Amino acid sequence: MPISDILGRAYSAWNACAGLRSRRARCKRFTYGDQWSDPVADGRNGTLTEAELIERSGKHAYTNNLICQLVKTVVGRYRTNAADAAVYAGDIAAVARANSLAELDARLLEEFLISGCAIQRIVDERRWNGSGVWIDNVDPRRFFVNAFCDPRGWDIDLCGMLHDMSLPEIINRFAGSSAARAAELRKLFGTADAAADSGLTGMESTTGSFFCSGAAGKYRVVEVWSFDSRPGSDSSPDADFCWHCRFFAPDGTLLADYDSPYGHGSHPFAVKFYPLTDGEVHSFVEDVLDQQKFINRLVVTLDHIMACSAKGVLLFPTDQLPKNVSWDHVADAWARADGVIPVTGRGTAMPQQVVTTAAGNNAFELLGLQMKLFEQVSGVGSALMGRASGARGADMLDNEVRNATIALADLFDSFTAFTDQRNAKALAVARA
């Protein structure tokens, strides 16, 4: 079956988000400690990772992960603010309890900091733990949307996500009570691998494989929402606009389609990309990647300097060694706290210990500077991290924390705008 135009548009939208997914993957690697995997030239017309290049030079690729602590600090500050403001009380309280929204939003804020994407799906359906309004975080790798520039998302006209479903779930969702329809679905997804292979022929099969193929033991189902218009009738000549949903199998088979059943009349996704400049997303974590890399390199350099510098080396002139004393005896005696080393006293130079205390001082100063720059670039300073500051008294400390939070005010307010949008959709669904 040929791919419908709407599924082709969905694939194009997902494929257009490849750059965003690539940047997210790199930011996620850095956040969780994999900070030496960027490719670099090996000088032989090939590439290798930065870790391999460092180790090839005889050093060890140490990681001093500041980004993870940075993310935890911002999430912790948000949770504290949310608890103080009782954001999960009032009209949204019942939905918040049923969905553990405080935990869900904390994990979504991590994603927001790493990728700049906050996406949730709000639906009214029956699940194993009951019927009602359900809110789920959406993995940005599975989400697609048309190119849009409005930070409110008002110019979105197509969006959707990729699902992994078991065969019983597919039958439960799309067969209804029809045994014949259930048999059709078993036949269709029983050859799901062949359907995936043929579904996007000619559409970059390498990148399209994830779009078409589900996880092990699951089948891919594509949910697509589009803002459609219908021609007017003789009695109502104006065009009618609505959000319409379609579920597809990977080969383009239409599994279900319907107009938005929700009280808000729109698609079920709450979406916030931050910051959205000319349609581009560059996340909070992305701003500090270069600082983190420089800090790691300085730590490696300092480790190499200390490993190669003299640490208590004894310079012992050969003409000071008595005839009846061996070099082993000198070494043993030098290593003991109460050791005695005999010397002849005939030479002009006496034994002396060498310790290079100044080695790496400039590197240490540069490391300290980079640590301060990391705080300045991120906007998360010592006060927010709970470290000692110059404040005296609780009031001064509170003022210092509030001032430090100013740098994060835009980020927090943008995330709050997202949760407000999500809450409005959830309440509209609940009241329908």
C-alpha positions in Angstrom: 0.0 0.0 0.0 1.5 3.4 -0.9 2.2 5.8 1.9 -0.5 8.4 2.4 0.5 12.0 2.0 -0.1 12.6 5.7 2.3 9.8 6.7 4.9 11.2 4.3 4.6 14.6 5.9 5.0 13.0 9.3 8.2 11.2 8.2 9.5 14.4 6.7 8.8 16.3 9.9 10.5 13.6 12.0 13.5 13.5 9.6 13.8 17.3 9.8 14.3 17.0 13.6 17.5 15.0 13.1 19.8 17.9 14.0 17.8 18.5 17.3 18.0 14.8 18.1 21.8 14.7 17.4 22.4 17.7 19.7 20.3 16.2 22.4 22.2 12.9 22.2 25.5 14.8 22.7 24.2 16.9 25.6 22.8 13.8 27.2 26.2 12.1 26.9 27.9 15.0 28.6 25.3 15.2 31.4 25.7 11.6 32.4 29.5 11.5 32.3 30.4 10.4 28.8 32.4 13.5 27.9 35.3 12.2 25.9 33.5 10.6 22.9 33.5 13.5 20.5 35.3 12.5 17.3 38.7 14.1 16.4 41.1 13.7 13.5 43.8 11.1 14.1 46.3 12.7 11.7 46.0 9.8 9.3 42.9 10.8 7.5 40.8 9.0 10.0 39.0 9.7 13.2 39.0 8.5 16.8 37.4 9.7 20.0 39.0 12.3 22.3 39.5 9.6 24.9 41.4 7.4 22.5 43.6 10.3 21.5 44.4 11.2 25.2 45.2 7.6 26.0 47.3 7.2 22.9 49.5 10.0 24.3 50.0 8.0 27.6 47.5 10.0 29.7 44.2 9.1 31.3 40.9 10.7 30.2 39.6 11.9 33.6 36.1 13.3 33.9 35.1 16.0 36.4 31.4 16.0 35.7 30.0 19.5 36.7 27.0 19.3 34.3 25.2 16.6 36.2 25.4 18.5 39.4 24.3 21.6 37.6 21.2 19.9 36.3 20.4 18.5 39.7 20.7 21.9 41.3 18.3 23.5 38.9 15.8 20.7 39.2 16.1 20.9 43.0 15.5 24.6 43.0 12.4 24.2 40.8 11.0 21.5 43.0 11.5 23.7 46.1 9.8 26.6 44.3 6.9 24.4 43.1 6.4 23.1 46.6 6.4 26.6 48.1 3.9 27.8 45.5 1.7 24.7 45.8 1.5 24.4 42.0 -0.1 21.0 42.2 -3.0 22.1 44.4 -6.4 23.5 43.3 -8.2 22.4 40.2 -5.3 20.3 39.0 -4.9 18.4 42.3 -6.8 15.2 41.3 -5.0 14.9 38.0 -1.7 15.7 39.7 -2.2 12.9 42.3 -3.2 10.3 39.7 -0.2 11.0 37.5 2.4 11.9 40.1 2.9 15.2 38.3 5.6 16.5 40.7 7.9 13.6 39.8 6.9 13.6 36.2 7.6 17.3 35.8 11.0 17.0 37.6 12.1 14.4 35.1 10.7 16.5 32.3 12.7 19.5 33.5 15.8 17.4 33.3 15.0 16.7 29.7 14.2 20.4 29.2 17.6 21.4 30.5 19.4 18.8 28.4 17.6 19.1 25.1 15.5 22.2 25.3 12.4 20.1 24.7 9.4 19.7 27.0 6.7 17.4 25.5 3.8 15.7 27.3 0.8 13.8 25.9 -2.5 14.3 27.7 -5.3 11.7 26.9 -8.5 10.3 28.4 -8.4 6.6 28.1 -8.7 3.3 30.0 -5.5 1.8 31.2 -4.6 -1.2 33.5 -4.7 1.1 36.5 -8.1 2.7 35.7 -9.8 5.2 33.4 -9.3 9.0 33.4 -6.9 11.7 32.3 -3.4 10.4 31.8 -0.3 12.5 31.3 3.0 11.0 29.9 6.4 12.5 29.2 7.3 12.0 25.5 10.8 11.1 24.4 12.0 13.7 21.9 13.4 10.9 19.8 9.8 9.7 19.2 8.2 13.1 18.6 7.9 15.0 15.4 6.4 18.4 14.5 6.4 20.7 11.5 9.0 23.5 11.6 7.6 26.3 13.7 8.9 29.6 15.1 6.2 30.8 17.5 7.4 30.1 21.1 3.7 29.5 22.0 3.4 26.8 19.3 0.5 28.5 17.6 2.0 27.8 14.1 2.1 24.1 14.6 -0.1 22.3 12.1 1.2 18.8 12.2 2.6 16.8 15.1 2.7 13.3 16.5 4.8 10.5 17.9 6.0 7.0 17.4 4.6 4.2 19.6 5.8 0.8 20.5 2.8 -1.5 21.0 2.4 -5.2 21.6 0.0 -7.1 19.4 -2.7 -7.4 22.2 -2.5 -3.7 22.7 -2.9 -3.0 19.0 -5.9 -5.3 18.8 -7.4 -3.8 22.0 -7.0 -0.2 20.6 -8.0 -0.7 17.0 -10.1 -3.8 16.6 -13.0 -2.8 18.9 -15.3 -5.8 19.2 -14.8 -6.9 15.7 -13.3 -10.4 15.3 -12.8 -9.8 11.6 -10.8 -6.6 12.3 -8.7 -8.4 15.0 -7.9 -11.1 12.4 -6.8 -8.4 9.9 -4.5 -6.8 12.5 -2.9 -10.1 13.4 -2.2 -10.7 9.7 -0.9 -7.2 9.2 1.4 -7.1 12.1 2.3 -10.7 11.9 4.4 -9.6 8.9 5.4 -6.4 10.5 9.1 -6.7 9.6 8.2 -7.0 5.9 5.8 -4.0 6.3 8.6 -2.0 7.9 11.0 -2.9 5.1 8.6 -1.8 2.4 6.9 1.1 4.1 9.4 3.8 3.5 11.2 2.6 0.4 13.2 5.4 -1.2 13.0 7.6 2.0 16.5 7.1 3.4 16.0 3.7 4.8 18.9 4.0 7.3 17.3 7.0 9.1 13.9 5.7 8.5 14.5 2.4 10.2 13.7 3.8 13.7 10.6 5.5 12.3 9.3 2.2 11.0 10.6 -0.4 13.5 9.5 -0.9 17.1 11.5 -2.2 20.0 12.1 -5.9 20.4 8.8 -7.7 20.8 6.8 -4.6 19.9 5.4 -3.1 16.7 5.6 0.4 15.4 2.5 2.5 15.3 2.6 6.1 14.1 0.2 8.7 15.6 -0.2 11.8 13.4 -2.3 14.9 14.2 -2.9 17.5 11.5 -4.8 20.7 11.4 -7.2 20.1 8.5 -9.8 22.1 6.7 -13.0 20.9 5.1 -14.9 22.7 2.3 -18.0 24.4 3.4 -21.5 23.3 2.4 -24.5 25.2 0.7 -25.9 26.0 4.2 -22.4 26.9 5.7 -20.1 28.1 2.9 -17.2 28.9 5.3 -14.4 26.2 5.5 -14.4 24.1 8.7 -11.1 23.7 10.5 -10.3 20.9 13.0 -7.5 18.8 14.4 -7.7 15.3 13.0 -5.9 12.2 14.3 -4.7 9.2 12.3 -2.9 6.1 13.4 -0.8 4.2 10.8 1.0 0.9 10.5 4.6 1.3 9.1 3.4 0.3 5.6 0.9 3.1 5.5 -2.2 1.1 6.5 -4.6 3.4 8.3 -5.6 1.9 11.7 -7.9 4.6 13.0 -8.8 8.2 12.3 -11.1 10.7 14.1 -11.5 14.4 14.9 -10.2 15.6 18.2 -12.5 14.3 20.9 -11.1 16.6 23.6 -12.8 19.6 25.1 -10.0 21.9 23.9 -10.5 20.7 20.3 -6.8 20.4 19.7 -4.1 17.7 19.6 -3.2 16.0 22.9 0.4 17.3 23.1 1.8 20.1 25.3 5.0 21.3 23.6 7.6 23.8 24.6 11.0 24.2 22.8 13.4 26.6 24.6 14.9 28.8 23.6 13.2 28.9 20.2 15.1 31.4 17.9 14.4 31.3 14.2 13.0 27.8 14.8 16.3 26.6 16.3 16.6 25.0 19.8 19.9 25.3 21.8 19.5 24.0 25.3 20.7 25.1 28.7 23.3 22.3 28.9 24.6 23.0 25.4 25.9 26.4 26.7 28.4 24.8 29.1 29.7 21.9 27.0 32.9 23.8 26.0 33.6 24.9 29.5 33.2 21.3 30.7 35.6 20.0 28.0 38.2 22.6 28.9 38.0 21.7 32.6 38.5 18.0 31.8 41.5 18.8 29.7 43.0 20.9 32.5 42.5 18.1 35.0 44.3 15.7 32.7 47.1 18.2 32.2 47.5 18.7 36.0 47.5 15.0 36.5 50.3 14.6 33.9 52.3 17.5 35.4 52.1 16.0 38.9 53.0 12.5 37.6 56.1 13.8 35.8 57.3 16.3 38.4 60.0 15.6 41.0 58.5 14.6 44.3 61.2 14.2 47.0 64.0 13.1 44.7 67.3 12.8 46.5 70.3 14.2 44.7 73.4 12.3 46.2 76.8 13.2 44.8 78.8 10.0 44.1 81.9 11.3 45.9 79.9 11.6 49.1 79.2 7.8 49.3 81.5 6.0 51.7 83.2 2.8 50.4 81.4 0.5 52.9 77.9 1.9 52.1 75.7 0.7 49.2 73.2 2.7 47.2 70.5 0.4 48.5 71.4 1.3 52.1 71.1 5.0 51.2 67.7 4.5 49.6 66.4 2.5 52.6 67.7 5.0 55.1 66.3 8.0 53.2 62.9 6.4 53.1 62.8 5.9 57.0 61.8 8.8 59.3 64.7 8.1 61.6 67.2 7.1 58.9 70.9 8.0 59.0 72.8 8.4 55.8 76.6 8.6 56.1 78.6 10.9 53.8 82.3 11.3 53.3 82.3 15.1 53.7 85.0 15.5 51.1 82.9 16.9 48.2 81.8 20.4 47.7 78.1 19.4 47.2 76.0 17.7 49.9 73.0 15.4 49.2 69.8 17.3 48.9 66.1 16.5 48.3 64.3 18.1 45.3 60.6 18.9 45.4 59.1 20.9 42.6 56.4 22.8 44.5 55.7 25.3 41.8 55.0 22.8 39.0 51.6 23.4 37.5 50.7 26.5 39.4 49.6 28.3 36.3 47.4 25.3 35.3 45.8 25.4 38.8 45.1 29.1 38.5 43.6 28.5 35.0 41.5 25.6 36.4 40.1 27.9 39.1 39.3 30.5 36.5 37.4 28.0 34.3 35.4 26.8 37.3 34.3 30.4 37.9 33.5 30.8 34.2 31.4 27.6 34.3 29.3 29.2 37.0 29.0 32.5 35.2 28.1 30.8 31.8 25.5 28.6 33.4 24.1 31.2 35.8 24.2 28.8 38.7 26.5 30.0 41.3 27.7 29.0 44.8 24.6 30.3 46.5 22.2 28.1 44.5 24.5 25.1 44.9 24.4 25.5 48.7 28.1 26.1 49.0 29.6 28.6 51.5 29.2 32.2 50.6 30.0 35.6 52.0 26.5 36.1 53.3 26.0 36.7 57.0 22.6 35.8 58.4 19.6 34.1 57.0 18.2 37.3 55.4 21.4 38.0 53.5 21.6 34.4 52.3 18.0 34.5 51.1 18.7 37.7 49.2 21.8 36.1 47.7 19.8 33.0 46.5 17.0 35.2 45.1 19.6 37.3 43.2 21.3 34.1 41.9 17.9 32.8 40.7 17.4 35.8 38.4 19.6 34.1 35.8 17.2 31.1 35.8 14.0 33.2 35.9 13.5 33.0 32.1 14.0 29.3 32.1 11.7 28.6 35.0 9.0 30.9 33.6 9.1 29.2 30.2 8.7 25.8 31.9 5.9 27.2 34.0 4.2 28.5 30.8 4.5 24.9 29.5 2.9 23.4 32.7 0.1 26.0 32.5 -0.6 24.9 28.9 -0.5 21.3 30.0 -2.8 21.9 33.0 -5.3 23.7 30.7 -5.4 20.8 28.3 -5.7 18.3 31.1 -8.6 20.1 32.8 -10.4 20.5 29.4 -10.0 16.8 28.8 -11.3 16.0 32.3 -14.3 18.2 32.0 -15.4 17.0 28.5 
